[in-house]
Amino acid sequence: MPHLASESWWSRVEMGPPDVMLRIGEAYDRDPRTLKVDLSAGVYRDYSGKPWVLPSVRKAEMKLAAKNLDKEYLPIAGYRDFCLNSVKLALGEESELLAEGRVAMVQGVAGIGALRVWLEFVAKYHEGPKEVWISDPSYGNHEPVLKHLGPVKIYRYYDPKTKALDYEGLLEDISRMPEGSIILLHPSSHNPSGVDPTPKQWAGISKALKKGKIFPLIDMAYQGLKSGDLDKDAASVRLFASDGHQFALVQTYSKNLGLYGERVGCLSMVTANREETQRVESQLRIVIRTMYSCPPLHGIRIANEVFTDPELKAQWLRDIKVMTDRLADARKGLKEALDKTGSKLNWDHVISQVGMFCYTGLNPEEVKRMREDHGVYASTDGRISISGITPANVELVATALHEATK
Ligand SMILES: Cc1ncc(COP(=O)(O)O)c(C=O)c1O
């Protein structure tokens, strides 16, 4: 259509809907009430409800500043040493796959950027159905991002009746997936449900996926923030490695290093051998070159400084403990405050769920009531970010949950 002098090239562009997740935060910002709480965003907050820059990150930044480093371009695949250290965090220092050169890896623009690169690769090379199965429910941005590959399918995961894993339903759905399907898995601290399979259930899932020849895409966004221990939280990934799955792994350090805006992540893929690794990496580089040319440098330097400096690494482990203790305290505080409201509902899941979120079980109407009547903002699916709860607002949150569900 030629450009007419009287008209803009973009006059036919329709207004897009606002991002569902960000819209809630914007509504919170506009809310004139002084007593209000934003529990919608998936970010960590300290006891006073403020963002927290990890001391390990602050120290790493100071060390880096003292080094007077240049700002040259990174290679297309990113900072190799960072990628290697990132994959080691997931697979373990002693990983056989790494020793055998069977892991292709590139730096990611955090988790979503890594996922997006992988989708471009898979769109070209995956021989199975070009569609991804995600859990019901899953992280809100999964479906919009994965749609770039093809239809997004849903497998059973969370049972609202038991507020626990629907393990039988999950296995049944896996058994129905066509051979070569891709399944997205959350290895620990499932977002948004806070419900993870037990080690035994992971073993069952791994076996079922092997049997069905299903490709695991592992999205690791919360390593360490479940148990406080990086190795423990990586157990399911290591199980998949030892069971011989040829999985893809997406890692982000937005949450466990608090590097949200720095966009620090890694994409890795298990290959058959060293030579295949080279071929896969060469294609990933081509994808990256034509998407954003090469990845950003600053955040990756911070992360790698923390990974490789023993003093900073020890500090990071302490920082992770601070966050997991804070999350456990917030869960306990909320449960106690809920008990005091006289609610007849069972709120045990507030304590039993893991990670950064609590999946309250509230429906959209109840979420709306919390927001309108009490100024307490949750995601539409009833997810609340646990560290948004502070000693100062816990009673308000408990009252809102109780009143909305009476
Ligand atoms: C499961 C999961 N995957 C990926 C992401 C995206 O991470 P990032 O913002 O670091 O790209 C998130 C963020 O909340 C998440 O919860």
The ligand as an SDF file (V2000), in Angstrom:
LIG
                    3D

 16 16  0  0  0  0  0  0  0  0999 V2000
    9.4580  -19.7240   34.8500 C   0  0  0  0  0  0  0  0  0  0  0  0
   10.0380  -18.4720   34.3110 C   0  0  0  0  0  0  0  0  0  0  0  0
   10.7070  -18.5070   33.1620 N   0  0  0  0  0  0  0  0  0  0  0  0
   11.2510  -17.4070   32.6310 C   0  0  0  0  0  0  0  0  0  0  0  0
   11.1190  -16.1820   33.2480 C   0  0  0  0  0  0  0  0  0  0  0  0
   11.6870  -14.9740   32.5790 C   0  0  0  0  0  0  0  0  0  0  0  0
   12.8390  -14.5730   33.1420 O   0  0  0  0  0  0  0  0  0  0  0  0
   13.6250  -13.2940   32.6230 P   0  0  0  0  0  0  0  0  0  0  0  0
   12.7860  -12.1100   32.9510 O   0  0  0  0  0  0  0  0  0  0  0  0
   14.8400  -13.3320   33.3970 O   0  0  0  0  0  0  0  0  0  0  0  0
   13.8000  -13.4320   31.1680 O   0  0  0  0  0  0  0  0  0  0  0  0
   10.4230  -16.0860   34.4370 C   0  0  0  0  0  0  0  0  0  0  0  0
   10.2540  -14.7980   35.0910 C   0  0  0  0  0  0  0  0  0  0  0  0
    9.4470  -14.5820   35.9600 O   0  0  0  0  0  0  0  0  0  0  0  0
    9.8650  -17.2570   34.9910 C   0  0  0  0  0  0  0  0  0  0  0  0
    9.1900  -17.2580   36.1320 O   0  0  0  0  0  0  0  0  0  0  0  0
  1  2  1  0
  2  3  1  0
  2 15  2  0
  3  4  2  0
  4  5  1  0
  5  6  1  0
  5 12  2  0
  6  7  1  0
  7  8  1  0
  8  9  2  0
  8 10  1  0
  8 11  1  0
 12 13  1  0
 12 15  1  0
 13 14  2  0
 15 16  1  0
M  END
$$$$
